[in-house]
């Protein structure tokens, strides 16, 4: 990688930083991309005066196709849903995430505010 870290080091950092059981934790690229997308949705919620949204949990809620990663952490197959929970200055924001393997080693993700 650009930072010179091994895959194992990057995975350990993500494991330490990201709570819950998100499948994205198994792939550094997918984890970072997904976290940015989910956090963007959390950040635009009220209160607007609050500039921080801390990820407090990730939870796999449904698996519609078995999730399989290759040895080098490329997503081989899978389709699943998760809920990502953020704390925005004391307010709980839940973001619904849907993932589907894209055939290129990562996933297409759809993120929306959970009702």
N, C-alpha and C positions, 0 to 999 in steps of 0.2 A: 504493500500500500504506500501511498504518498508519505504518510507519517512514519513509515518504517516499522510499524507494529505488525506482529504476526496476527493471523486469523484468531488464534487462541487468545491473544491479548485483547483484541477488539471485542470478542465474544464475552470475555470476562468483564470488561468495562460496561458493556451493555447490560449484562446480567446484574451488575451492581447498581446501575443507574435506573433501570426500568423495572418497576414493580409488576407483580402479577404473572400470568402464565401465557402472555401473547406468543403466538407462533413466530412473530416477526423477530423475536429475540434470537432465533436460530440463524439469522442472516443479517450481518451488520448493515449491508446496504439497504435491505428492506426495513430494518428497524429504524434507521435514521430518517429515511424517506417518509415512513408512516408516522413517526413521531412529529415531524415537521408539519405534515398535513393535518393531523389531529389537533396539534397545538394551535395552528392557525384558526381553526374553527372555535376552539375554546377561547382564544384571545379576543375574538370579535363579539363575544357575549357580554351582557351587562354584568357588573358595573363597568362602564367605559373608563372610569377614573382609575380602575385597577389595571396595572400593566403586567402583572405576573399571573401565570397559570401553571401550577405545579402538577405534574402527572402523579397521581396517587395510586392508581390501580389499572391493570389491563386484565380482561377476562374473556376467554374463548367462550362464546355462547352457543355456537352451532357449527357443525362440520358437515358439509354436503358432499364433499369429495375428500377422501383421505389425503392428508398433507404429507408429502415426501420431499426431503431435501437430499441433494447429492452430498458426497463426502466433503466437497469444498464449499458447502453451504449455498448452493444454487437451488432455487425452488424448482423441483421437477414436476410436481403435480399438486393440486389441492384447490379447494374452494371452502371458505369458512367465514364466520362472522365473529366479531369481538365487540366489547364495550370498553372504551377507554375513559377513565374518570379523572377529572382535573379538579383542583381546588383553586378557585379564583377569588382570592381575598375572603375566604370563608364561605363562598358560595360553591356548591357542587355542580359541576358541568359534566354531563355524560355525552360522549361522542360515539356514535355507532359506526363501526368500520366493517366493510365487506371486502374480502380479498378473493382473487381468482388468479391462479397461475397463468402467466402470460406467454409461456413457451420460450422465454428468453432468460430464464433463471431467476426472475423476480415475479412480482404480482402486480396486477392492476388493483388499485384500492379505491373504494368509494367511501367517503367520509361525510357524515351528516350529524346534526344535533339529534341526540336520542330524545324521543318524546317521553 
